[in-house]
Amino acid sequence: MKIGFDAKRAFHNRSGLGNYSRDLLRMLSVTPENELHLFTPKVNSQVFEPQFGITHTPKEPIDQWLSAYWRSFSIAKDIRTLKLDIFHGLSNELPFTLGKTCKTVVTIHDLIFKRYPQWYKPFDRTMYDWKFKSACQNADKIIAISQQTKQDIVSFYGISEPKIEVVYQSCNDSFKTKADEQTLQSIRKKYNLPSRYILNVGTIEARKNAFDIVKAIHEHRIDLPLILVGRSTPYADEIKQYIQHHRLEPQIRILHTVENSELPAFYQMAEMMVYPSTFEGFGIPIIEALYSNLPVITTASGCFPEAGGPNSYYLESRSLDELATAIRTVSQNLDLQHQMKNMGSEYVQRFNTNKIREDLLSVYQNL
């Protein structure tokens, strides 16, 4: 098959949608019977090396200048010329002018902006709704990254369930391999990591509730250090002010510049992963933690039980008391830690690369 991909995020986003796009293209690159075509406004080889397919960028000056217009409209001409069998929009949207040029697939990651509009600017909500709804209506097949996202697509856009396939995400293979001791100690020294710590990974924004962990540790006098790893935001600045006000700097640290290649070591040296997010499309840090043999504390609702499986520790509310109890329970019970690690490692195998690749190829082949 000749398959085209909207690969903008693969070349330009260092996390989230970028990781999804890069991991998907890597896993498909080992299928020589398929010819992969990657469409991006520009190639940024510092983020992603264009080695997993044939890369296409806009050729006309107006398309180079108005790259968003190229992705949404002009790109259809290139797709027709290449006579692709399938075009896959990897990040919630499809070109508007494809028509019946080829079969189309779109991955919808989440509809959080519909559930929690207060977290988005009005213009962004309007644009997302227009693009996502159009893609869902016009695609031949929709890939939802969780059962929760599938339910939201049905509920918010009235799409029939048979049109939607749930194909989970995996995570980068680096999380599935134990780092050698020299690497671990080198990273521990570089970031001055304590011997024991709680870990939280992800963009530090209000929806993910990292502030709750900080408050629970302080107010309940939990003596475990906390390491927050994620992109800087105004919400992160609020947390920093709280840490400074209560003089928590020796115990709680926020790191913004950790490289993706260093993250597996952060997981592997941690005592537990605490991820009390309100809502996600899936929750990749959870499976990164499970692959790293790490106990997980996360939210009981939404997609989180899909990612965390039956042996993660689930929070029923935003209560700081409940969160503090969960941290103490896991940290003080070695038998529980052992069970969570072993059962979590077994559960997470359903997200291995081979399984995800088979599910994805099945969608393409059926089309």
C-alpha positions as CSV (number, residue, x, y, z in Angstrom):
1,M,0.0,0.0,0.0
2,K,1.0,3.6,-0.6
3,I,0.1,5.5,2.6
4,G,0.4,9.2,3.2
5,F,0.6,10.8,6.6
6,D,0.1,14.4,7.9
7,A,3.5,14.3,9.6
8,K,3.8,18.0,10.8
9,R,3.6,17.0,14.4
10,A,6.3,14.3,14.0
11,F,8.8,16.9,12.8
12,H,7.8,19.8,15.1
13,N,6.2,18.6,18.4
14,R,8.6,17.2,21.0
15,S,5.9,15.6,23.1
16,G,2.2,14.5,22.9
17,L,1.0,14.4,19.3
18,G,4.6,14.5,18.1
19,N,5.5,11.3,20.1
20,Y,2.4,9.5,18.8
21,S,3.3,10.4,15.2
22,R,6.9,9.5,15.5
23,D,6.2,6.2,17.2
24,L,3.6,5.2,14.7
25,L,5.9,6.0,11.7
26,R,8.7,4.0,13.3
27,M,6.6,1.0,13.9
28,L,5.3,1.0,10.3
29,S,8.8,1.5,8.8
30,V,9.5,-2.2,9.3
31,T,6.7,-3.2,6.9
32,P,8.5,-3.1,3.5
33,E,5.3,-4.0,1.6
34,N,4.1,-0.5,2.4
35,E,5.4,2.8,0.9
36,L,5.2,5.6,3.5
37,H,4.8,9.3,2.4
38,L,5.3,12.0,5.0
39,F,3.8,15.4,4.5
40,T,5.2,18.3,6.5
41,P,5.4,22.1,6.0
42,K,9.1,21.9,6.9
43,V,11.6,19.2,7.9
44,N,13.1,19.7,11.4
45,S,15.7,16.9,11.6
46,Q,16.6,17.9,15.2
47,V,13.2,16.6,16.2
48,F,12.7,13.8,13.7
49,E,15.0,12.3,11.1
50,P,13.2,11.8,7.8
51,Q,14.3,8.2,7.4
52,F,11.0,6.3,7.7
53,G,9.5,7.3,4.4
54,I,9.4,9.7,1.5
55,T,9.1,13.3,2.7
56,H,7.0,15.9,0.9
57,T,7.0,19.7,1.6
58,P,5.1,22.4,-0.2
59,K,6.6,23.4,-3.5
60,E,4.6,26.5,-4.6
61,P,5.7,29.8,-2.9
62,I,2.2,30.5,-1.7
63,D,2.0,27.1,0.0
64,Q,5.4,27.6,1.6
65,W,4.2,30.9,2.9
66,L,0.8,29.7,4.0
67,S,1.7,26.3,5.3
68,A,-1.6,25.9,7.2
69,Y,-3.5,26.5,3.9
70,W,-1.3,23.8,2.2
71,R,-2.0,21.2,4.9
72,S,-5.8,21.9,4.8
73,F,-6.3,22.4,1.1
74,S,-3.4,22.4,-1.5
75,I,-2.0,19.1,-0.2
76,A,-4.8,17.3,-2.0
77,K,-3.1,17.9,-5.4
78,D,0.1,16.2,-4.2
79,I,-1.9,13.2,-2.9
80,R,-3.7,12.8,-6.2
81,T,-0.5,13.0,-8.2
82,L,1.1,10.3,-6.0
83,K,-2.0,8.1,-6.3
84,L,-1.9,7.1,-2.6
85,D,-4.1,4.3,-1.4
86,I,-4.7,5.8,2.0
87,F,-4.1,9.2,3.7
88,H,-3.9,9.2,7.5
89,G,-4.4,12.4,9.5
90,L,-2.4,11.7,12.7
91,S,-3.5,14.6,14.7
92,N,-7.3,15.1,14.6
93,E,-7.7,16.6,11.2
94,L,-7.8,15.8,7.4
95,P,-7.4,18.0,4.4
96,F,-10.8,19.5,3.4
97,T,-10.4,18.9,-0.4
98,L,-9.5,15.2,-0.6
99,G,-12.9,14.1,-1.6
100,K,-12.7,10.5,-2.9
101,T,-9.1,10.8,-4.0
102,C,-8.1,7.9,-1.7
103,K,-9.3,6.2,1.5
104,T,-8.9,8.3,4.6
105,V,-8.2,7.7,8.2
106,V,-8.0,10.2,11.0
107,T,-6.8,9.6,14.6
108,I,-8.8,11.5,17.2
109,H,-6.8,11.8,20.4
110,D,-9.4,13.4,22.7
111,L,-12.3,15.8,22.8
112,I,-11.3,17.5,26.0
113,F,-12.2,20.9,24.6
114,K,-15.8,19.7,24.4
115,R,-15.9,18.3,27.9
116,Y,-13.9,21.1,29.6
117,P,-14.3,24.2,27.4
118,Q,-13.1,26.4,30.3
119,W,-9.5,25.3,29.7
120,Y,-9.5,26.6,26.1
121,K,-9.7,29.9,24.4
122,P,-12.9,30.5,22.5
123,F,-11.1,30.8,19.1
124,D,-9.2,27.5,19.7
125,R,-12.4,25.7,20.7
126,T,-14.2,26.9,17.6
127,M,-11.3,25.9,15.3
128,Y,-10.8,22.5,17.0
129,D,-14.5,21.8,16.8
130,W,-14.7,22.7,13.1
131,K,-11.6,20.6,12.1
132,F,-12.3,17.6,14.3
133,K,-16.0,17.3,13.4
134,S,-15.3,17.7,9.7
135,A,-12.6,15.0,9.9
136,C,-14.9,12.6,11.8
137,Q,-17.7,13.1,9.3
138,N,-15.5,12.8,6.1
139,A,-13.0,10.0,7.1
140,D,-13.6,6.5,5.9
141,K,-12.3,5.3,9.3
142,I,-11.7,7.0,12.6
143,I,-9.0,5.7,15.0
144,A,-9.7,6.5,18.6
145,I,-6.8,6.1,21.0
146,S,-9.0,4.8,23.8
147,Q,-12.5,3.5,24.5
148,Q,-13.2,6.8,26.3
149,T,-12.3,8.8,23.2
150,K,-14.5,6.5,21.1
151,Q,-17.5,7.2,23.4
152,D,-16.9,10.9,23.2
153,I,-16.8,10.9,19.4
154,V,-20.1,9.0,19.4
155,S,-21.6,11.3,22.0
156,F,-20.4,14.7,20.8
157,Y,-20.5,14.2,17.0
158,G,-23.1,11.5,16.5
159,I,-20.7,9.2,14.6
160,S,-21.8,5.6,14.4
161,E,-19.7,3.1,16.4
162,P,-18.8,0.8,13.5
163,K,-16.9,3.7,11.8
164,I,-14.6,4.0,14.8
165,E,-11.8,1.6,15.7
166,V,-9.9,1.8,19.0
167,V,-6.2,1.4,18.4
168,Y,-4.2,2.1,21.5
169,Q,-0.9,3.9,21.6
170,S,2.3,2.3,22.6
171,C,5.3,4.2,24.0
172,N,8.8,4.6,22.8
173,D,10.8,1.3,23.0
174,S,13.4,3.0,25.2
175,F,10.9,2.7,28.2
176,K,10.8,-1.1,27.6
177,T,14.5,-1.6,28.2
178,K,16.3,-1.4,31.5
179,A,19.0,1.2,31.4
180,D,22.5,0.1,32.5
181,E,23.7,1.2,36.0
182,Q,26.3,3.7,34.5
183,T,23.5,5.5,32.6
184,L,21.3,5.6,35.7
185,Q,24.0,7.0,37.9
186,S,25.1,9.5,35.3
187,I,21.6,10.9,35.1
188,R,21.1,10.8,38.8
189,K,24.3,12.9,39.2
190,K,23.4,15.3,36.4
191,Y,20.0,16.2,37.9
192,N,21.0,15.6,41.5
193,L,18.1,13.1,41.9
194,P,17.5,11.7,45.4
195,S,17.7,8.0,46.2
196,R,13.9,7.8,46.5
197,Y,11.3,10.0,44.9
198,I,7.8,10.3,43.6
199,L,7.6,11.1,39.8
200,N,5.1,13.0,37.8
201,V,5.7,13.5,34.0
202,G,3.7,15.6,31.6
203,T,2.9,19.2,30.6
204,I,2.5,21.0,33.9
205,E,-1.0,22.4,33.4
206,A,-4.2,22.7,35.5
207,R,-5.9,19.7,33.9
208,K,-3.2,17.4,35.1
209,N,-3.4,18.5,38.8
210,A,0.3,18.3,39.7
211,F,-0.3,21.1,42.2
212,D,-2.5,18.6,44.2
213,I,0.6,16.3,44.7
214,V,2.6,19.3,46.0
215,K,-0.1,20.3,48.4
216,A,-0.8,16.8,49.6
217,I,3.0,16.3,50.3
218,H,3.2,19.5,52.2
219,E,-0.1,19.5,54.1
220,H,0.2,15.8,55.1
221,R,3.9,16.0,55.9
222,I,4.9,13.2,53.5
223,D,8.7,12.9,53.6
224,L,9.2,11.6,50.1
225,P,10.8,14.0,47.5
226,L,8.8,14.8,44.4
227,I,10.2,15.4,40.9
228,L,7.9,17.1,38.4
229,V,9.1,16.8,34.8
230,G,7.3,18.8,32.1
231,R,7.0,21.9,30.0
232,S,6.9,25.3,31.7
233,T,3.5,27.0,31.9
234,P,1.8,29.7,34.0
235,Y,0.4,26.9,36.1
236,A,3.9,25.6,36.8
237,D,4.8,29.2,37.9
238,E,2.0,29.0,40.5
239,I,3.4,25.8,41.8
240,K,6.9,27.3,42.1
241,Q,5.5,30.3,44.1
242,Y,3.9,27.8,46.5
243,I,7.1,25.8,46.8
244,Q,9.1,29.0,47.5
245,H,6.5,30.3,50.0
246,H,6.6,27.1,52.0
247,R,10.3,26.6,51.6
248,L,9.9,23.2,49.9
249,E,12.8,23.6,47.5
250,P,14.9,20.8,49.2
251,Q,12.0,18.3,48.7
252,I,10.1,19.3,45.6
253,R,11.7,20.1,42.2
254,I,10.4,21.0,38.8
255,L,12.5,20.1,35.8
256,H,11.6,21.6,32.3
257,T,14.6,20.6,30.2
258,V,14.9,16.8,30.5
259,E,15.6,15.1,27.2
260,N,13.2,12.4,25.9
261,S,16.2,10.0,25.9
262,E,16.8,10.6,29.6
263,L,13.2,10.1,30.7
264,P,13.3,6.2,31.0
265,A,16.0,6.6,33.6
266,F,13.8,9.0,35.6
267,Y,11.1,6.4,35.7
268,Q,13.4,3.5,36.5
269,M,14.9,5.2,39.5
270,A,11.6,6.5,40.9
271,E,9.6,4.8,43.7
272,M,6.2,5.5,42.2
273,M,4.4,7.5,39.5
274,V,1.6,9.8,40.7
275,Y,-0.7,11.0,37.9
276,P,-3.9,12.6,39.2
277,S,-5.0,14.1,35.9
278,T,-8.7,15.1,35.5
279,F,-9.0,13.8,31.9
280,E,-6.8,12.6,29.0
281,G,-7.2,10.9,25.7
282,F,-5.2,8.0,26.9
283,G,-2.4,8.8,29.4
284,I,1.0,7.7,27.9
285,P,3.0,8.4,31.1
286,I,1.0,5.7,32.8
287,I,2.1,3.0,30.3
288,E,5.7,4.4,30.3
289,A,5.6,3.9,34.1
290,L,4.2,0.3,33.8
291,Y,6.9,-0.6,31.3
292,S,9.4,0.8,33.8
293,N,8.2,-1.5,36.5
294,L,6.8,1.4,38.5
295,P,3.7,1.4,40.7
296,V,1.1,3.9,39.4
297,I,-1.4,6.1,41.3
298,T,-3.9,7.8,39.0
299,T,-7.6,8.8,38.6
300,A,-10.4,6.2,38.7
301,S,-12.5,7.8,35.9
302,G,-12.1,8.4,32.2
303,C,-9.4,6.5,30.2
304,F,-7.0,6.0,33.1
305,P,-8.2,2.4,34.1
306,E,-7.7,1.5,30.4
307,A,-4.1,2.5,30.6
308,G,-3.4,1.5,34.2
309,G,-5.1,-1.9,34.3
310,P,-6.6,-3.5,37.4
311,N,-3.6,-3.3,39.7
312,S,-2.9,0.5,39.7
313,Y,-4.1,2.5,42.7
314,Y,-7.1,4.6,41.7
315,L,-8.3,7.9,43.2
316,E,-12.0,8.4,43.4
317,S,-11.9,12.2,44.1
318,R,-9.7,15.3,44.1
319,S,-9.3,15.0,47.9
320,L,-5.8,15.8,49.1
321,D,-6.5,13.4,52.0
322,E,-7.2,10.5,49.6
323,L,-4.1,11.4,47.5
324,A,-1.9,11.5,50.6
325,T,-3.3,8.2,51.9
326,A,-2.6,6.6,48.5
327,I,1.0,7.8,48.5
328,R,1.6,6.6,52.0
329,T,-0.1,3.2,51.4
330,V,2.0,2.5,48.3
331,S,5.3,3.8,49.8
332,Q,5.0,1.8,53.1
333,N,3.7,-1.5,51.8
334,L,6.4,-3.4,50.0
335,D,4.2,-6.4,49.2
336,L,1.7,-4.0,47.5
337,Q,4.5,-2.4,45.5
338,H,5.7,-5.9,44.4
339,Q,2.2,-6.9,43.3
340,M,1.6,-3.6,41.5
341,K,4.9,-3.9,39.6
342,N,4.4,-7.5,38.6
343,M,0.8,-7.2,37.6
344,G,1.4,-3.9,35.9
345,S,4.3,-5.3,33.8
346,E,2.0,-8.1,32.7
347,Y,-1.0,-5.9,31.9
348,V,1.0,-3.3,29.8
349,Q,2.0,-6.0,27.3
350,R,-1.3,-5.3,25.5
351,F,0.3,-2.0,24.4
352,N,3.4,-3.6,22.9
353,T,4.6,-2.4,19.5
354,N,3.8,-5.6,17.6
355,K,0.2,-5.6,18.8
356,I,-0.4,-1.9,18.0
357,R,1.2,-2.4,14.5
358,E,-1.1,-5.4,13.8
359,D,-4.2,-3.4,14.8
360,L,-3.2,-0.4,12.7
361,L,-2.4,-2.5,9.6
362,S,-5.7,-4.2,10.0
363,V,-7.5,-0.9,9.7
364,Y,-5.6,-0.1,6.5
365,Q,-6.0,-3.5,5.0
366,N,-9.8,-3.6,5.7
367,L,-10.1,-0.2,3.9
